[in-house]
């Protein structure tokens, strides 16, 4: 009798949950980013109360949540406190800010239970105090309670008063408070309790608040959350790291402020103006190198040979020394050939040092195309360094020259809509440069649509 056939295959179902295993070097990238953030925090004036907001920008399924996990791991090593808030789960609530502050307070403060208990039961405490005063006044006016009838009448009055007072006070102090109810109660600052609590629990701590799934929210909830964290909680300095598709956020702002779209310009919509104002640093999910792309496919298909290094066999100490003595980005690109992720992380750290040394020479060539805005000038340098570091860690650093990377970063900041349309395959550089001499001069001859789509 024949043995039953084995119908198992290597095409098993694969989960798509966020991964804590780094096959693409993104853990190394987030370590570099964590170091950069921690150094930045140390440089701030203690009296500065400005928040710093980072966008981890990528399409659905590109690995944003995994990158948040890697970043959290490295921030925790530097004694940061990390709070997680899922925007999508809470967007349907009447007032998400009470849930937000509850999450922040519970994560950061040991006294959260007592604060929360008082907030939930303030009406009860006030009722008890009022009734005690009433009973005390009753005894003082009428003397002892000598008859059961008097007691019954008294209890009836007290129960009625209690119910009335309790109902009235719950409108002011109930746990389901929302902004409209508070405004109706003529409160001068409806969010004062949660702002004070936020400032208290975040004070004198390195606090990072991670907000995920914002690009699954409706447009109104998306805009409300981003505007709220900028306007409501300004008493202490906090790091916000938001994982979302930047195109989604830009579109939400465009729809919200469509009456002002005339303030935008070709290639730079009003939505992207709000996006750039909302975030000090945009960290795009890095594109996979071709080698990593193939390696991942082999792993999915069950090919055990894919575990072999996709890089060369150079000795790690030799690579580290070559990276250390590199004096230019060209030398660094040569040194990192054959390096694994550890060497590429060192190269990413080194490139920041080299860019700092070369930035005057490199950027002055493009001064005529620089944004005429101080905030955007600072953003350009930050974006250039981070983009270059991501290229090194992904193994794509040789695919673009220093000059073309500067051209691209300026282009992406000045014309974010064009950049987005190119990456989505809706436009190409050729048709954009035909319509704009300024863009044509900025882009030059060597930066191509393929380079932007494949590597940037």
C-alpha positions in Angstrom: 0.0 0.0 0.0 1.4 3.4 -1.0 2.3 5.8 1.7 0.2 8.9 2.0 1.6 11.8 0.0 3.1 14.7 2.0 1.2 17.8 0.8 3.3 20.2 2.9 5.0 22.9 0.9 7.2 25.9 1.7 4.4 28.2 0.7 3.2 28.5 4.3 1.0 31.4 5.4 3.1 34.3 6.7 1.9 36.7 9.3 2.2 40.4 8.6 2.5 41.6 12.2 5.2 44.2 13.0 8.6 42.5 13.2 11.1 42.8 15.9 13.7 40.9 13.8 15.8 43.2 11.6 16.6 41.8 8.2 17.0 45.2 6.5 19.3 47.2 8.8 16.5 49.4 10.0 17.4 48.7 13.6 20.8 50.2 12.9 19.2 53.2 11.3 16.9 53.8 14.3 19.9 53.5 16.6 21.6 56.3 14.7 18.4 58.3 14.9 18.1 57.7 18.6 21.6 58.9 19.2 20.9 62.0 17.1 17.7 62.7 19.1 19.4 62.2 22.4 22.2 64.5 21.5 19.7 67.1 20.3 17.8 66.9 23.6 21.0 67.5 25.5 21.7 70.6 23.5 18.4 72.3 24.2 18.1 75.1 26.7 16.3 73.8 29.8 13.9 76.7 29.6 12.8 75.8 26.0 9.3 74.3 26.0 9.0 73.5 22.3 8.0 70.0 21.3 10.0 68.1 18.6 8.0 66.1 16.2 9.3 63.3 13.9 7.3 61.7 11.1 8.2 58.1 10.2 6.8 58.3 6.7 5.8 55.3 4.6 2.9 53.5 2.9 0.8 50.9 4.7 2.9 47.8 5.3 6.2 49.4 4.6 7.5 48.7 8.1 6.8 51.9 10.1 5.6 50.1 13.2 8.7 47.9 13.3 10.8 51.0 13.0 9.0 52.5 16.0 9.8 49.3 17.9 13.5 49.6 17.1 13.6 53.3 18.0 11.9 52.6 21.3 14.5 50.0 22.2 17.3 52.4 21.7 15.6 55.3 23.4 14.9 53.2 26.5 18.7 52.4 26.7 19.2 56.2 27.0 16.7 56.4 29.9 13.8 57.8 27.9 10.2 57.1 28.9 8.1 56.0 25.9 4.3 56.3 25.8 2.3 54.5 23.1 -1.0 56.0 21.7 -3.0 54.4 18.9 -4.8 57.2 17.1 -7.0 54.8 15.1 -8.4 53.0 18.1 -9.4 56.2 19.8 -10.7 58.4 16.9 -14.3 57.5 17.5 -14.3 58.7 21.1 -16.2 61.9 21.8 -13.1 63.5 23.2 -9.8 61.6 22.6 -7.8 64.0 24.7 -9.0 62.6 28.0 -7.9 59.1 26.8 -4.6 60.6 25.6 -3.8 62.2 29.0 -4.9 59.1 30.8 -2.4 57.0 28.8 0.4 59.5 29.3 -0.3 59.9 33.1 -0.6 56.1 33.6 2.7 55.4 31.8 4.7 58.1 33.5 3.4 58.7 37.0 3.1 56.5 40.1 0.4 58.9 41.4 -1.8 58.3 38.4 -4.3 56.1 40.4 -5.0 58.9 42.9 -5.2 61.6 40.2 -7.6 59.5 38.2 -9.6 58.5 41.2 -10.1 62.1 42.3 -11.0 63.1 38.7 -13.6 60.4 38.5 -15.1 60.9 41.9 -14.8 64.7 42.4 -18.6 64.9 42.2 -19.0 62.3 44.9 -16.6 64.1 47.3 -18.3 67.4 46.7 -21.7 65.9 47.3 -20.6 64.3 50.6 -19.2 67.6 51.8 -22.3 69.5 50.9 -24.6 67.0 52.5 -22.5 67.0 55.7 -22.9 70.8 55.8 -26.6 70.5 55.3 -27.0 67.9 58.0 -24.9 69.9 60.4 -27.0 73.0 59.7 -30.2 71.0 60.2 -29.1 69.8 63.6 -28.1 73.3 64.6 -31.5 74.8 63.6 -33.9 72.1 64.6 -32.1 70.2 67.3 -32.2 66.4 67.9 -34.2 64.1 65.6 -36.8 62.7 68.1 -39.3 60.9 65.9 -39.1 58.4 63.1 -41.3 60.6 61.0 -38.8 63.4 61.2 -36.0 61.1 60.3 -37.9 59.8 57.3 -38.7 63.3 56.1 -35.0 64.3 56.6 -33.7 61.3 54.7 -36.2 62.0 51.9 -35.0 65.5 51.6 -31.3 64.4 51.8 -31.8 61.8 49.1 -33.5 64.3 46.8 -30.8 66.8 47.4 -28.1 64.2 46.8 -29.6 63.1 43.6 -29.9 66.6 42.3 -26.4 67.7 43.4 -24.9 64.5 42.1 -26.5 64.9 38.7 -25.4 68.6 38.4 -21.9 67.9 39.4 -21.4 65.0 37.1 -22.0 67.4 34.2 -18.9 69.2 35.4 -16.7 66.4 36.7 -17.9 63.2 35.1 -15.4 60.9 33.4 -17.2 61.3 30.0 -16.5 65.0 29.8 -16.1 66.4 26.3 -15.2 69.8 25.1 -18.7 70.9 24.2 -20.1 70.0 27.6 -17.3 71.9 29.3 -17.8 74.9 27.1 -21.5 74.8 27.9 -20.6 74.9 31.5 -18.8 78.3 30.9 -15.4 76.9 31.9 -12.8 79.5 30.9 -10.2 76.8 30.0 -12.0 73.4 29.3 -8.7 71.5 29.1 -6.9 73.0 32.0 -7.0 69.8 34.2 -5.4 67.7 31.5 -2.9 70.3 30.5 -1.7 70.7 34.1 -1.5 67.0 34.5 0.5 66.6 31.3 2.9 69.3 32.3 3.4 67.7 35.7 4.0 64.1 34.6 6.3 65.0 31.7 8.4 67.7 33.5 12.1 67.0 33.9 11.9 63.7 32.0 12.9 62.6 28.5 9.5 61.6 27.2 8.7 60.2 23.8 5.1 59.8 22.7 4.7 57.3 19.9 1.5 57.7 17.8 0.8 54.9 15.4 -1.9 54.3 12.7 -2.7 58.0 12.2 -3.0 57.2 8.5 -6.0 54.9 9.2 -8.0 57.8 10.8 -10.5 60.0 9.2 -9.4 63.4 7.9 -11.0 65.3 10.8 -9.4 63.1 13.5 -6.0 63.3 11.8 -5.9 67.1 11.7 -7.4 67.4 15.2 -4.7 65.3 16.7 -1.8 67.0 15.0 -3.1 70.4 15.8 -3.9 69.4 19.4 -0.4 68.2 20.3 1.0 71.4 19.0 -1.5 73.7 20.7 -2.7 72.0 23.9 0.5 70.6 25.4 3.1 73.3 25.2 4.2 73.5 28.9 7.0 71.0 28.7 9.3 69.7 25.9 8.2 66.3 24.6 9.3 64.2 21.6 6.4 63.0 19.4 7.2 60.2 16.9 4.3 59.7 14.5 4.1 56.8 12.1 1.9 57.6 9.1 1.8 58.0 5.3 2.8 61.6 4.7 0.6 61.7 1.6 -2.4 60.8 3.8 -1.7 63.6 6.3 -1.1 66.2 3.5 -4.4 65.2 1.9 -6.2 65.5 5.2 -4.9 69.1 5.7 -5.7 70.0 2.1 -9.3 68.8 2.5 -9.7 70.6 5.9 -8.3 73.9 4.5 -9.4 73.7 0.9 -10.8 77.2 1.1 -7.1 78.4 1.4 -5.6 76.2 -1.3 -4.9 79.3 -3.3 -2.1 80.0 -0.8 -0.2 77.0 -2.2 1.7 76.9 -5.4 2.6 74.5 -8.2 4.1 71.4 -6.6 3.5 72.6 -3.1 -0.1 72.4 -1.9 -1.5 73.9 1.3 -1.6 70.4 2.8 2.1 70.0 2.4 2.7 73.4 3.9 0.9 72.2 7.0 2.8 68.9 6.9 6.2 70.7 6.8 5.1 73.0 9.7 3.9 70.0 11.8 7.2 68.0 11.6 10.7 69.0 12.3 12.1 65.8 10.8 10.7 63.4 8.3 12.2 60.0 8.3 11.1 58.1 5.2 11.1 54.3 5.4 14.2 53.4 3.5 14.0 51.7 0.1 15.4 48.1 0.0 18.6 47.5 -1.9 18.2 45.0 -4.7 20.3 42.5 -2.7 18.1 42.8 0.3 15.0 42.6 -1.8 16.2 39.3 -3.3 17.3 38.0 0.1 13.8 38.7 1.6 12.1 36.8 -1.3 14.4 33.8 -0.9 13.6 33.7 2.8 9.8 33.9 2.2 10.2 31.0 -0.3 12.1 28.9 2.3 15.5 29.1 0.7 18.0 28.5 3.5 20.9 29.8 1.4 19.4 33.3 1.8 20.9 33.4 5.3 24.3 34.0 3.7 25.5 37.5 3.9 24.5 39.7 0.9 27.6 41.7 1.3 31.3 40.8 0.8 33.8 39.1 3.0 36.0 41.9 4.0 37.4 41.7 7.6 35.3 43.8 10.0 38.3 45.4 11.6 39.7 46.3 8.2 36.4 47.9 7.3 36.1 49.8 10.5 39.6 51.3 10.1 38.9 52.3 6.5 35.7 54.0 7.6 37.4 55.7 10.5 40.1 57.3 8.2 37.8 58.3 5.4 38.1 62.0 4.7 35.4 62.3 2.1 32.1 60.7 1.3 33.7 59.2 -1.8 36.3 57.4 0.3 33.6 56.3 2.7 31.6 54.8 -0.1 34.7 52.8 -1.1 35.4 51.8 2.5 32.0 50.4 3.1 32.0 48.1 0.1 31.7 44.5 1.4 30.5 45.6 4.8 27.6 44.1 6.7 25.0 46.0 8.7 27.4 46.7 11.6 29.9 48.4 9.3 27.2 50.3 7.5 26.0 51.6 10.8 29.5 53.0 11.5 29.5 54.5 8.0 26.2 56.1 8.7 27.6 57.7 11.8 30.7 58.8 10.0 28.8 60.4 7.1 27.3 62.9 9.5 30.7 64.1 10.5 31.8 64.3 6.8 28.7 66.2 5.8 29.3 68.7 8.6 32.8 69.3 7.3 31.7 69.6 3.6 28.3 71.2 3.9 29.5 74.8 3.2 31.2 73.8 0.0 28.4 71.4 -1.0 25.4 73.5 -0.2 26.7 76.9 -1.4 26.6 75.6 -4.9 22.9 75.4 -4.7 22.2 78.6 -2.6 20.0 80.1 -5.3 17.6 77.1 -5.0 17.6 77.0 -1.2 14.2 77.6 0.6 13.9 81.3 1.5 12.8 80.3 5.0 14.9 79.7 8.1 12.9 76.7 9.3 13.2 75.1 5.8 17.0 75.8 5.7 17.5 73.8 8.9 15.2 71.1 7.7 17.2 70.7 4.5 20.5 70.0 6.3 18.8 67.6 8.7 17.0 65.8 5.8 20.1 65.6 3.8 22.1 63.9 6.6 19.3 61.5 7.5 18.7 60.5 3.9 22.4 59.9 3.3 22.6 57.8 6.5 19.6 55.7 5.4 21.2 55.2 2.0 24.4 53.8 3.6 22.6 51.4 5.9 20.4 50.2 3.0 23.4 49.6 0.8 22.3 52.2 -1.8 24.9 54.9 -1.2 26.7 54.3 -4.5 23.5 54.8 -6.5 23.5 58.6 -6.2 26.2 61.3 -6.0 26.5 63.9 -3.2 25.4 66.7 -5.6 22.4 64.8 -6.9 21.3 64.0 -3.3 21.4 67.7 -2.5 19.4 68.4 -5.6 16.8 65.8 -4.6 16.4 67.0 -1.0 15.9 70.6 -2.2 13.5 69.4 -4.8 11.5 67.3 -2.3 11.3 70.3 0.2 10.4 72.9 -2.4 8.1 70.7 -4.5 6.7 67.9 -2.2 3.7 67.3 -4.4 5.9 66.6 -7.4 8.1 64.3 -5.4 5.1 62.4 -4.2 3.6 62.1 -7.6 6.9 60.8 -9.0 7.1 58.1 -6.3 3.5 57.0 -7.0 4.2 56.8 -10.7 1.8 59.6 -11.6 4.4 61.9 -13.1 8.1 61.8 -14.2 10.9 64.3 -13.9 10.9 64.8 -17.7 7.4 66.2 -17.9 7.9 68.4 -14.8 11.1 69.9 -16.0 9.6 70.7 -19.4 7.1 72.9 -17.7 9.4 74.6 -15.2 12.8 76.1 -16.0 13.5 76.5 -12.3 13.0 72.8 -11.6 15.0 71.9 -14.7 18.0 74.0 -13.5 17.8 72.5 -10.0 17.5 68.9 -11.1 20.4 69.0 -13.6 21.2 66.2 -16.0 22.1 63.2 -13.9 19.2 62.9 -11.4 16.5 60.7 -12.9 13.0 59.5 -12.2 14.3 56.0 -11.8 16.8 57.0 -9.2 14.1 58.7 -7.1 11.7 55.8 -7.4 14.2 53.1 -6.8 16.4 54.5 -4.1 15.0 57.7 -2.6 
